Amino acid sequence: VGNMAAALAAEHHSKGGDLLRDPSGVNSDNVVAENLAAMEFRSVLPVNEKVLRAATFYKLSAEDEWQERKVIVTVEKLYFTRIDSEVLVDQIPLHEIVKVSKLEPGTRLKINMKKAYTTQQQEHGFEIHTSVEGYNSGRLYLIKTATEPTADEWVQFLKAEVKRAVKTFTKITMIEEYQAVARSIVNHGFFQFVVTIFIFANFLANVIQVQIHREDYIFWVLDVFFTTAFSVELSINLFAHWLRPFFYDPWNTFDLIVVTVSIVSLATQDSVPGLNSLRTLRAFRVLRLIGRLKSLREVINALSAAMVPVLNAFLLVLLVTSIYAILGVDFFQSRGENGAELFGTFTISLFTMFQLTTFDGWASGLAEPIFSESVFITPEEHAEAGTSPECDGDTRVLPDTFVILFFISFIVIVVWTLLPVVVAVLLDNFIESATQSKRRAKLLREKANAPMPDPLDPLLQALTNWETNHDLSHRILALYSSLDPDASNAIDYQQFLEGLKKLHFQPTIHLTEEDCERITERHKLCNPDKTISPGQFEIIMRLQVRQFIQRRLAEALLKHEDDDDAAILSVFKHMVLQLDALNSRIETLAKLVNKETFRKVQTQLEDSISSQEEKQPVIEEHPDEQLKEPVRGVCALCDDSRAPYFCVVCSCDLCSLCCSAHQKQTATRSHKLRMGLRNGSGSRRSSSTNNSNTD
């Protein structure tokens, strides 16, 4: 009981508990420490920045709760503070805001895997998108306002301030500003629609002109008009994306070639007659639609991706066809005029074999002429041979086995086998490329509608690659060492936030004070002064890793289309939930067991102390001195601040609980103990006894 009491006392006092107090009680020392710690490590609103506008709105927190926050906009930044103080919760540099848009009622927003938030009809607000490379690492901020006009007013105000801040911070020149305007014009949907209509109209004019075979003045005017319009569109596009971004898109290069050829042909049609043939290239203007219509662009991209495998298959067909062409020259060149005409040279023989692949009159135009130059049997020859012809007076073609094998083998190998392989390779790669294109588009849509990621996800992703439990602990300890360069074994929130930003993750990890409160479970997993020890850090990170795995499992379950795999993932998810529930029950049971054990030990200690007090002689008081409160040193065993007893042999102060344990242990049972008293001058007076009569 003495050993258990000493250990329990040390553990309880290390948690800030009182000596013989119920664990469920409230320690006033902890309350004071928390109040003092609340005044530390809190950034406040800078006083030297001019406030442009301030208002109180509701901000969606990382826990999917609308929290009332004060939004303050200065010349350089947008701040979020608490309502009752000027303590900063978060801040956004204005020049790093990518987009400010109105939050439309009825919009379904996937905040995280826990819940999908749907705005109601009476709710209005706006959303702020930040730069991925900036201070806030691409975080999305959702703000709810009271009325719709307020949301509209703040959206317009923030857009104007962001534009001013970007211009001030990046020092945009006048040319760059005009380029930004040109990009907005070129990328506008209406502008692209007008250009598409012009391309269709130009193609229709070319079709009508070719159909009626007329060179009227009206067609020349239309040609000049469309060439001028396309030149203006190309000039604006070239100025907006000068220079490297323009040529990075191959469709822009194609537009440049087509428009340049059109200008040259139009300018030199009378002076240089040889260049009149360039006007025929006007028909290629319609191909510019490929770069503007998404469906056509996807088809061309898929065909381009399948080009290399198809060329390899074509090369195999060409090799086999060339072999047959060489055989045809060797065997059929000397078979009369038809043989020389069809297989006289390699190129003629190769063309004949390609004609055979089309089945265009191959029997009457290719096979029979070769047969006709082979073995013929006339009626006289029939008589000499003792045979009779099928038709009297006609010649009959005897079959040539080699010719039959030559043509049939080519048809079987090339036409029936290799050419379908080419088509199969084309379809396979086309479908694969189209599928990848759809998958990329789906990923972009999912990314646009994806839930707000946890700021620690890049770090947690790296930690989830552990092999053993010891390996995970080693990784967490190495991470803590990088966050604690002074090896003080205690990092505060500021060191935690700054250390995470220095880690080489993309995007950069950005945590706010609200995030720190969330991951430490409202400061329950850290010290009262808001510092984090290595053991506490490991508990925090293991908890975050477990939550990260649960989120990944939920995401995989939502994205997976296979029913069998989805069922397996559902079982895993159910197992994780059951383990979490079991863990919660174990923690609750442990708290109950600890409380009951503490009460039993407390009762035993009280009985033991009472029995010792019955044997203890009464300590004489000294009326000649002003006796005050007992000496309150620090207990050497459990660091308790109330230690009225002193061991003469060990030369250490002891609290009441450790003093009782000191008396019960065999090694210290014979030590002399003193109970110190403090007089008015602060000197120590004590009554000395041995352990047989000590309190």
Secondary structure, 3 states (H helix, E strand, C coil): CHHHHHHHHHHHHHCCCCCCCCCCCCCHHHHHHHHHHCCCCCCECCCCCCEEEEEEEEEECCCCCEEEEEEEEECCEEEEECCCCCEEEEEEEHHHEEEEEEECCCCEEEEECCEEEECCCCCEEEEEEECCCCCCCCCEEEEEECCHHHHHHHHHHHHHHHHHHHHHHHCCCHHHHHHHHHHHHHCCHHHHHHHHHHHHHHHHHHHHHHHHCCCCHHHHHHHHHHHHHHHHHHHHHHHHCCCHHHHHCHHHHHHHHHHHHHHHHHHCCCCCHHHHHHHHHHHHHHHHHHHCCHHHHHHHHHHHHCHHHHHHHHHHHHHHHHHHHHHHHHHHCCCHHHHHHHHCCHHHHHHHHHHHHCCCCHHHHHHHHHHHCCCEECHHHHHHHCCCCCCCCCCEECCCHHHHHHHHHHHHHHHHHHHHHHHHHHHHHHHHHHHHHHHHHHHHHHHHCCCCCCCCHHHHHHHCCCCCHHHHHHHHHHHHHHHCCCCCCCEEHHHHHHHHHHCCCCCCCCCCHHHHHHHCCCCCCCCCCCEECHHHHHHHHHHHHHHHHHHHHHHHHHHCCCHHHHHHHHHHHHHHHHHHHHHHHHHHHHHHHHHHHHHHHHHHHHHHHHHHHHHCCCCCCCCCCCEEEECCECCCCCCCCCECEEECCCCEEECHHHHHHHHHCCCCCCCCEEEEEEECCCCEEEEEECCCCCC
